[in-house]
Amino acid sequence: MTDERKTQLSRLPQVTTVLGQPEVQALTAELPRWAVVQAVRDELADQRRQLQASPTEPTEAKWLPAPATIEQRARELVRSPLRRVINATGVVLHTNLGRAPLAKQALRRVEELGGGYCNLEYQLDSGTRGSRQQPLGQILRGLTGAPAHLIVNNNAAAVLLTLAGLCAGRQVLVSRGELVEIGGSFRIPDVMRASGALLCEVGTTNRTHLRDYLSAVSESTAAFLKVHRSNFAQVGFVAEVSPAELAKSAHERGLLCLYDLGAGELQTSRRRPEREPAHDVEQLDEEGLGFASPREPTVAELIGQGCDVVMFSGDKLLGGPQAGIVCGTKEAIGPLARHPLLRALRPDKLTLAALLGTLELYRDGQPEQVPAWQMLHESESALRARAERLQAEAAQQGLVTELVRVRSAVGGGARPLHKPWSWAVTPPLPSDRVLTVQAALRCQDLPVVARIFAGRLLCDVRTIAASEVTIVAEALARAVVATPVD
């Protein structure tokens, strides 16, 4: 390094000098001192690198960092890495955005039970230690019809625990058409291998018959496992064995019938489908579906058909927190409750509190209070009205938009054929600006995540709450203005 370069670097102010500025000192009254100090160090480090890259003749005034720059850096340091976003994609159970938003009842339970102590593992009547699995047992029995239940931290854990506790070292028969892979490379064969169970594939990819199961039964067979194809569908020349038929045949041979339901629906819709409305706007049909989505089996139906164990998620179609629920007969659940894996897979009190609040709404006949359930069952007329309101509020911000009819999605690896019609607002943008406007939406103080289809930026109102419409309209207008035409 030359003497001139050393001289230039020596003229950079010290950290204490910058901290001594009145405007910077005032920041420590609002922001943590460590963040302000680190912001000063980072800014001076940047200036030092710039000077080394292209040396100039600095003056103290020139190189003294601006308080506004220090404030901006400090606020970035203390900003939470987990932030609330507005989901404008139309994908209800968006895994990347946290899947199901919790109901107000669930949040109240979390605040009530998480803000202090609770009887998580304590029997109030006897004053003795209890189990965290007990408090939700009664409400789950009423909703599922199963006499016994366990709660773990997700459905993958539920499947792992069930196979390890009931089938380790023994054979489990699974249809080839049900050896699924879900997000994150979670594969049924891999989970079975980790559990110690021995996989035996039966049938073919598209057609599996009862005779395929029966011909594969041996002395080492422990169970028939049926896996719900929750994230893909088979159509055409296909066949599978019903849960009732599979359970009956398993029990006749002294075997268990296990069902990995995955998404896990507790209750089907009570609403009648709307008449197809007349449309005077463009339709963007992403799927071109020419067939109806099959109805999902409910947990209670599968228990009623004789399944010994049913496993499902808490944060998908149930609309609660991330959890895995194992329900079934006392004989099947008993060994799982005593298995060492349960200790590693058990949920904490916050998960149980949120799950309790969600289940109470189903118990009380108010599933429409569960946000995911409500979004999946909202009428198209209500969606169009909300889209029109979004369009009108965007117009008040000086932004012209178009209204289009689009397909939404369930997401979260659930109901792959269910693509309900929805409504979206889209600004007319040239193709070279769509991505930049989408990025600008994500950079708002309250980020808005929209989707792109057919070269259009779509804000699908299915996943935009009524209270978020104004926020989205203002954010959309700011994003378009912030990305001017080149």
C-alpha positions as CSV (number, residue, x, y, z in Angstrom):
1,M,0.0,0.0,0.0
2,T,1.4,3.4,-1.0
3,D,2.0,6.1,1.6
4,E,-0.6,8.3,-0.2
5,R,-3.2,5.5,0.2
6,K,-2.4,5.1,3.9
7,T,-2.8,8.8,4.4
8,Q,-6.2,8.8,2.7
9,L,-7.4,5.9,4.8
10,S,-6.2,7.5,8.0
11,R,-8.5,10.5,7.3
12,L,-11.6,8.3,7.6
13,P,-13.4,9.1,10.9
14,Q,-13.3,6.8,13.9
15,V,-16.3,4.9,15.1
16,T,-16.5,7.1,18.2
17,T,-16.4,10.2,16.1
18,V,-19.4,9.2,14.1
19,L,-21.3,8.0,17.2
20,G,-20.6,11.4,18.7
21,Q,-22.8,13.2,16.1
22,P,-26.0,14.4,17.8
23,E,-28.2,12.9,15.2
24,V,-26.5,9.5,15.6
25,Q,-26.7,9.7,19.4
26,A,-30.4,10.3,19.1
27,L,-30.8,7.0,17.2
28,T,-29.8,5.0,20.3
29,A,-32.9,6.3,22.1
30,E,-35.0,4.5,19.6
31,L,-32.9,1.6,18.4
32,P,-30.6,-0.8,20.3
33,R,-27.1,0.6,20.7
34,W,-25.4,-2.5,19.3
35,A,-27.3,-2.0,16.0
36,V,-26.3,1.7,15.7
37,V,-22.6,0.8,16.5
38,Q,-22.6,-2.0,14.0
39,A,-24.3,0.2,11.4
40,V,-21.5,2.8,11.8
41,R,-18.8,0.1,11.5
42,D,-20.4,-1.4,8.4
43,E,-20.7,2.0,6.7
44,L,-17.1,2.9,7.5
45,A,-16.0,-0.5,6.2
46,D,-17.8,0.1,2.9
47,Q,-16.2,3.5,2.6
48,R,-12.8,2.0,3.3
49,R,-13.3,-0.6,0.5
50,Q,-14.5,2.1,-1.9
51,L,-11.4,4.2,-1.1
52,Q,-9.1,1.3,-1.7
53,A,-10.8,0.5,-5.0
54,S,-10.5,4.0,-6.4
55,P,-8.5,6.4,-4.1
56,T,-9.5,10.0,-4.0
57,E,-8.6,12.9,-1.8
58,P,-11.2,12.7,1.0
59,T,-12.1,15.4,3.5
60,E,-13.5,14.6,6.9
61,A,-16.8,16.2,5.9
62,K,-17.0,14.0,2.7
63,W,-16.3,10.8,4.5
64,L,-18.4,11.4,7.6
65,P,-21.3,9.0,7.2
66,A,-24.8,10.6,6.9
67,P,-27.0,9.9,10.0
68,A,-29.8,8.9,7.6
69,T,-27.6,6.2,6.1
70,I,-26.7,5.0,9.6
71,E,-30.3,4.8,10.6
72,Q,-31.3,2.8,7.5
73,R,-28.5,0.3,8.2
74,A,-29.4,0.0,11.9
75,R,-33.1,-0.6,11.1
76,E,-32.1,-3.3,8.7
77,L,-30.1,-5.0,11.4
78,V,-33.0,-5.1,13.9
79,R,-35.7,-6.1,11.3
80,S,-37.1,-9.5,12.0
81,P,-36.0,-12.2,9.6
82,L,-39.5,-13.6,9.7
83,R,-42.0,-11.0,8.4
84,R,-45.7,-10.9,7.7
85,V,-46.5,-10.9,4.0
86,I,-49.7,-10.6,2.0
87,N,-50.4,-13.6,-0.1
88,A,-51.8,-12.5,-3.4
89,T,-51.0,-15.7,-5.3
90,G,-54.4,-17.4,-4.9
91,V,-52.6,-20.5,-3.4
92,V,-54.3,-21.0,-0.1
93,L,-51.9,-23.4,1.6
94,H,-48.8,-21.8,0.3
95,T,-45.9,-23.8,1.9
96,N,-43.3,-21.1,1.2
97,L,-45.6,-18.5,3.0
98,G,-46.3,-20.6,6.1
99,R,-49.3,-22.6,4.8
100,A,-52.5,-22.1,6.8
101,P,-53.0,-18.8,8.6
102,L,-54.4,-19.3,12.1
103,A,-57.9,-18.6,13.2
104,K,-58.4,-15.8,15.8
105,Q,-59.6,-18.5,18.2
106,A,-56.3,-20.3,17.8
107,L,-54.3,-17.1,18.3
108,R,-56.3,-16.4,21.5
109,R,-55.5,-19.9,22.8
110,V,-51.8,-19.3,22.1
111,E,-51.8,-16.0,23.9
112,E,-53.8,-17.4,26.8
113,L,-51.7,-20.5,27.3
114,G,-48.3,-19.4,26.0
115,G,-48.2,-16.2,28.0
116,G,-48.0,-18.0,31.4
117,Y,-48.2,-21.5,32.8
118,C,-50.7,-24.1,31.9
119,N,-51.6,-27.7,32.9
120,L,-49.6,-29.1,30.0
121,E,-48.5,-32.3,31.8
122,Y,-50.3,-31.8,35.2
123,Q,-53.5,-33.3,36.5
124,L,-55.4,-30.6,38.2
125,D,-57.8,-33.0,40.0
126,S,-55.2,-35.3,41.5
127,G,-52.2,-33.0,41.5
128,T,-50.1,-35.6,39.8
129,R,-48.1,-35.6,36.5
130,G,-50.1,-36.2,33.3
131,S,-49.5,-36.4,29.6
132,R,-49.6,-33.6,27.1
133,Q,-51.5,-35.9,24.8
134,Q,-54.5,-36.0,27.1
135,P,-56.0,-32.5,26.9
136,L,-57.0,-32.7,23.3
137,G,-58.2,-36.3,23.4
138,Q,-61.8,-35.7,24.1
139,I,-62.3,-33.1,21.4
140,L,-60.5,-35.3,18.8
141,R,-62.6,-38.3,19.7
142,G,-65.7,-36.4,18.9
143,L,-64.3,-35.1,15.6
144,T,-62.7,-38.3,14.3
145,G,-64.6,-41.1,15.9
146,A,-61.4,-42.7,16.9
147,P,-61.0,-43.8,20.5
148,A,-57.2,-42.9,20.8
149,H,-55.0,-40.1,19.5
150,L,-51.4,-38.9,19.5
151,I,-50.1,-35.5,18.3
152,V,-46.6,-35.1,16.9
153,N,-44.9,-32.2,15.1
154,N,-45.9,-33.0,11.5
155,N,-47.5,-35.7,9.4
156,A,-44.1,-37.1,8.3
157,A,-43.4,-37.7,12.0
158,A,-46.8,-39.3,12.3
159,V,-46.0,-41.8,9.5
160,L,-42.5,-42.5,10.9
161,L,-43.7,-43.1,14.4
162,T,-46.6,-45.4,13.3
163,L,-44.3,-47.5,11.1
164,A,-41.6,-47.7,13.7
165,G,-43.9,-48.5,16.5
166,L,-46.1,-51.1,14.8
167,C,-44.1,-52.5,11.9
168,A,-40.4,-52.3,12.6
169,G,-38.6,-55.4,11.2
170,R,-41.8,-56.6,9.5
171,Q,-43.3,-56.3,6.0
172,V,-45.7,-53.5,5.0
173,L,-47.6,-53.8,1.7
174,V,-48.0,-50.6,-0.3
175,S,-49.5,-50.1,-3.8
176,R,-46.9,-49.0,-6.3
177,G,-49.2,-46.2,-7.3
178,E,-49.0,-44.8,-3.8
179,L,-45.3,-44.6,-3.2
180,V,-45.5,-40.9,-3.2
181,E,-42.9,-38.1,-2.9
182,I,-44.0,-34.8,-1.3
183,G,-42.1,-31.5,-0.9
184,G,-38.6,-31.6,0.3
185,S,-37.9,-35.0,-1.2
186,F,-39.9,-36.8,1.5
187,R,-40.6,-40.2,0.0
188,I,-42.6,-43.0,1.5
189,P,-39.9,-45.7,0.7
190,D,-37.3,-43.5,2.5
191,V,-39.5,-43.1,5.6
192,M,-40.3,-46.8,5.7
193,R,-36.6,-47.5,5.6
194,A,-35.8,-45.1,8.4
195,S,-38.6,-46.6,10.5
196,G,-37.2,-50.1,10.2
197,A,-40.3,-51.4,8.3
198,L,-39.8,-53.6,5.2
199,L,-41.4,-52.2,2.1
200,C,-43.2,-54.6,-0.2
201,E,-44.6,-53.1,-3.4
202,V,-47.8,-54.5,-4.8
203,G,-49.8,-53.9,-8.0
204,T,-48.7,-51.7,-10.8
205,T,-48.3,-47.9,-11.1
206,N,-51.9,-47.3,-12.3
207,R,-53.9,-50.4,-11.2
208,T,-53.7,-52.2,-7.9
209,H,-56.3,-54.9,-7.0
210,L,-57.0,-56.7,-3.7
211,R,-55.5,-59.9,-5.1
212,D,-52.2,-58.0,-5.4
213,Y,-52.2,-57.4,-1.6
214,L,-53.3,-60.9,-0.7
215,S,-50.8,-62.7,-2.9
216,A,-48.0,-60.8,-1.2
217,V,-49.0,-61.6,2.4
218,S,-46.4,-63.7,4.2
219,E,-45.6,-64.6,7.8
220,S,-43.5,-61.4,8.1
221,T,-46.4,-59.1,7.0
222,A,-47.5,-56.6,9.6
223,A,-49.8,-54.2,7.8
224,F,-51.4,-52.9,4.6
225,L,-50.5,-49.2,4.2
226,K,-52.7,-47.0,2.0
227,V,-51.3,-43.6,1.1
228,H,-53.6,-40.9,-0.1
229,R,-52.3,-39.3,-3.3
230,S,-52.8,-35.8,-2.0
231,N,-50.4,-33.9,-4.2
232,F,-51.0,-35.6,-7.6
233,A,-53.8,-37.5,-9.3
234,Q,-54.2,-40.6,-11.5
235,V,-56.8,-40.5,-14.2
236,G,-57.7,-42.8,-17.0
237,F,-57.2,-46.6,-16.8
238,V,-56.7,-46.8,-13.0
239,A,-57.9,-49.0,-10.1
240,E,-57.3,-49.0,-6.4
241,V,-58.7,-50.9,-3.4
242,S,-61.1,-49.0,-1.1
243,P,-60.1,-48.4,2.5
244,A,-63.1,-50.5,3.7
245,E,-62.2,-53.5,1.6
246,L,-58.5,-53.2,2.5
247,A,-59.3,-53.0,6.2
248,K,-61.7,-56.0,6.1
249,S,-59.1,-58.1,4.3
250,A,-56.3,-57.1,6.7
251,H,-58.4,-57.9,9.8
252,E,-59.4,-61.3,8.4
253,R,-55.6,-62.1,8.3
254,G,-54.7,-60.6,11.7
255,L,-53.0,-57.6,10.0
256,L,-53.3,-53.8,10.5
257,C,-54.7,-51.4,8.0
258,L,-52.9,-48.0,8.1
259,Y,-53.9,-44.9,6.2
260,D,-51.6,-42.0,5.5
261,L,-54.2,-39.3,4.7
262,G,-51.7,-36.5,4.3
263,A,-53.7,-33.3,4.0
264,G,-56.5,-34.5,6.4
265,E,-60.0,-33.1,6.0
266,L,-62.2,-33.2,9.1
267,Q,-65.4,-31.8,7.5
268,T,-66.7,-31.5,3.9
269,S,-68.3,-28.3,2.7
270,R,-71.9,-27.6,3.7
271,R,-72.4,-25.1,0.9
272,R,-74.2,-25.7,-2.3
273,P,-72.3,-24.9,-5.4
274,E,-73.1,-21.6,-7.0
275,R,-74.6,-21.4,-10.4
276,E,-72.1,-20.6,-13.1
277,P,-72.3,-16.8,-13.4
278,A,-72.2,-14.9,-16.7
279,H,-68.8,-13.4,-17.4
280,D,-68.0,-10.2,-19.3
281,V,-64.3,-10.2,-18.7
282,E,-61.3,-12.3,-19.9
283,Q,-60.7,-15.7,-18.3
284,L,-57.2,-17.0,-17.7
285,D,-57.6,-20.8,-17.4
286,E,-54.3,-22.3,-16.2
287,E,-55.6,-25.8,-16.1
288,G,-58.3,-26.2,-18.7
289,L,-59.9,-28.7,-16.4
290,G,-62.7,-30.8,-18.0
291,F,-63.5,-32.9,-15.0
292,A,-64.6,-32.5,-11.4
293,S,-62.3,-32.8,-8.5
294,P,-63.0,-36.0,-6.5
295,R,-64.2,-35.5,-2.9
296,E,-61.6,-35.9,-0.2
297,P,-62.3,-38.7,2.3
298,T,-62.7,-37.4,5.9
299,V,-60.8,-38.8,8.9
300,A,-64.1,-39.9,10.5
301,E,-65.1,-41.8,7.3
302,L,-61.8,-43.7,7.2
303,I,-62.1,-44.6,10.9
304,G,-65.6,-45.8,10.3
305,Q,-64.5,-47.9,7.4
306,G,-62.2,-49.9,9.7
307,C,-58.7,-48.3,9.4
308,D,-56.7,-49.1,12.5
309,V,-54.6,-45.9,12.2
310,V,-55.2,-42.7,10.2
311,M,-52.4,-40.1,10.0
312,F,-52.9,-36.5,8.8
313,S,-51.6,-32.9,9.0
314,G,-52.7,-30.1,11.2
315,D,-51.7,-27.2,8.9
316,K,-53.2,-28.3,5.6
317,L,-57.0,-28.8,5.1
318,L,-57.5,-28.7,8.8
319,G,-56.2,-25.1,8.8
320,G,-54.3,-25.2,12.0
321,P,-50.7,-25.1,13.1
322,Q,-48.0,-27.5,11.8
323,A,-48.7,-30.8,13.5
324,G,-49.2,-34.5,12.8
325,I,-52.2,-36.3,14.2
326,V,-52.3,-40.0,14.7
327,C,-55.7,-41.5,15.4
328,G,-57.1,-45.0,15.7
329,T,-57.8,-47.9,17.9
330,K,-56.5,-48.1,21.5
331,E,-54.6,-51.3,20.6
332,A,-52.8,-49.6,17.7
333,I,-52.1,-46.3,19.4
334,G,-50.9,-47.8,22.7
335,P,-47.5,-49.0,21.5
336,L,-46.9,-45.7,19.8
337,A,-47.6,-43.8,23.0
338,R,-44.8,-45.9,24.7
339,H,-42.3,-45.6,21.8
340,P,-39.1,-43.7,22.5
341,L,-39.5,-41.8,19.2
342,L,-42.6,-40.0,20.6
343,R,-40.4,-38.0,23.0
344,A,-38.4,-36.6,20.0
345,L,-41.5,-35.9,17.9
346,R,-43.8,-34.4,20.5
347,P,-45.3,-30.9,20.0
348,D,-44.8,-28.0,22.4
349,K,-47.5,-26.1,24.3
350,L,-47.8,-23.4,21.6
351,T,-48.6,-25.9,18.9
352,L,-51.1,-27.7,21.2
353,A,-52.7,-24.4,22.1
354,A,-53.2,-23.4,18.5
355,L,-54.4,-26.8,17.5
356,L,-56.9,-26.8,20.4
357,G,-58.3,-23.4,19.3
358,T,-58.7,-24.7,15.7
359,L,-60.4,-27.9,16.7
360,E,-62.8,-26.1,19.0
361,L,-64.2,-24.2,15.9
362,Y,-64.9,-27.6,14.2
363,R,-66.4,-28.9,17.3
364,D,-68.7,-25.9,17.7
365,G,-69.8,-26.1,14.0
366,Q,-67.9,-23.0,13.0
367,P,-65.3,-24.2,10.4
368,E,-65.9,-21.0,8.4
369,Q,-64.0,-19.2,11.2
370,V,-60.9,-21.1,10.1
371,P,-59.2,-18.9,7.5
372,A,-58.1,-21.7,5.2
373,W,-61.5,-23.4,5.3
374,Q,-63.2,-20.1,4.6
375,M,-60.9,-19.3,1.6
376,L,-61.4,-22.7,0.0
377,H,-65.2,-22.4,0.3
378,E,-65.7,-18.7,-0.5
379,S,-68.3,-18.1,-3.2
380,E,-67.2,-16.7,-6.6
381,S,-69.6,-13.8,-6.3
382,A,-67.9,-12.7,-3.1
383,L,-64.5,-13.0,-4.7
384,R,-65.5,-10.9,-7.7
385,A,-66.9,-8.2,-5.4
386,R,-63.6,-8.1,-3.5
387,A,-61.7,-7.9,-6.8
388,E,-63.9,-5.0,-8.0
389,R,-63.1,-3.2,-4.7
390,L,-59.4,-3.8,-5.2
391,Q,-59.7,-2.4,-8.8
392,A,-61.6,0.6,-7.6
393,E,-59.1,1.4,-4.8
394,A,-56.2,1.0,-7.2
395,A,-57.9,3.5,-9.5
396,Q,-58.1,6.0,-6.6
397,Q,-54.3,5.7,-6.4
398,G,-54.1,6.6,-10.1
399,L,-53.5,3.1,-11.3
400,V,-55.6,1.6,-14.2
401,T,-56.0,-2.2,-13.8
402,E,-58.0,-5.0,-15.4
403,L,-60.2,-7.6,-13.9
404,V,-59.7,-11.3,-15.0
405,R,-61.2,-14.6,-14.0
406,V,-58.5,-17.1,-12.9
407,R,-57.9,-20.4,-11.4
408,S,-56.8,-20.6,-7.7
409,A,-55.1,-23.6,-6.1
410,V,-55.3,-25.3,-2.7
411,G,-51.6,-25.8,-2.4
412,G,-49.7,-27.6,0.4
413,G,-49.8,-30.9,-1.5
414,A,-53.6,-31.1,-1.1
415,R,-56.5,-31.6,-3.6
416,P,-54.3,-31.5,-6.8
417,L,-57.4,-31.5,-9.1
418,H,-59.3,-28.8,-7.2
419,K,-58.6,-25.5,-9.1
420,P,-61.6,-23.3,-8.2
421,W,-62.3,-20.2,-10.2
422,S,-61.4,-16.9,-8.6
423,W,-60.9,-13.3,-9.6
424,A,-57.7,-11.3,-9.9
425,V,-56.6,-7.7,-10.6
426,T,-53.8,-7.2,-13.1
427,P,-52.1,-4.0,-14.2
428,P,-51.5,-3.7,-18.0
429,L,-47.7,-4.0,-18.2
430,P,-45.2,-4.6,-21.0
431,S,-43.6,-8.0,-20.7
432,D,-40.2,-6.5,-19.7
433,R,-41.7,-4.9,-16.6
434,V,-43.7,-7.7,-15.1
435,L,-40.9,-9.2,-13.2
436,T,-39.6,-5.9,-11.9
437,V,-43.1,-4.9,-10.6
438,Q,-43.5,-8.2,-9.0
439,A,-40.1,-7.7,-7.2
440,A,-41.1,-4.2,-6.2
441,L,-44.2,-5.6,-4.5
442,R,-42.0,-7.9,-2.5
443,C,-39.9,-5.0,-1.4
444,Q,-42.7,-3.0,0.3
445,D,-42.7,-2.5,4.0
446,L,-45.5,-5.0,4.1
447,P,-44.4,-7.3,1.2
448,V,-47.1,-8.4,-1.3
449,V,-46.4,-11.7,-3.1
450,A,-48.2,-12.0,-6.4
451,R,-48.0,-14.6,-9.2
452,I,-47.3,-14.4,-12.9
453,F,-49.2,-16.3,-15.5
454,A,-49.4,-15.9,-19.3
455,G,-47.2,-12.8,-19.0
456,R,-49.6,-11.1,-16.6
457,L,-49.0,-10.1,-13.0
458,L,-52.0,-11.4,-11.0
459,C,-53.2,-10.3,-7.6
460,D,-55.7,-13.1,-6.8
461,V,-58.2,-12.0,-4.2
462,R,-58.9,-15.5,-2.9
463,T,-56.0,-15.2,-0.5
464,I,-56.3,-11.4,0.1
465,A,-58.3,-10.6,3.2
466,A,-60.9,-7.9,3.1
467,S,-58.7,-5.9,5.5
468,E,-55.7,-6.1,3.1
469,V,-57.4,-4.8,0.0
470,T,-56.4,-1.2,0.6
471,I,-52.8,-2.2,1.4
472,V,-52.5,-4.2,-1.8
473,A,-54.0,-1.4,-3.9
474,E,-51.5,1.2,-2.5
475,A,-48.6,-1.3,-2.8
476,L,-49.5,-2.1,-6.4
477,A,-49.6,1.6,-7.3
478,R,-46.3,2.3,-5.6
479,A,-44.7,-0.7,-7.3
480,V,-45.8,0.3,-10.8
481,V,-44.6,3.9,-10.3
482,A,-41.3,2.7,-8.8
483,T,-40.5,0.7,-12.0
484,P,-40.9,3.3,-14.8
485,V,-40.7,2.5,-18.4
486,D,-37.1,2.6,-19.7
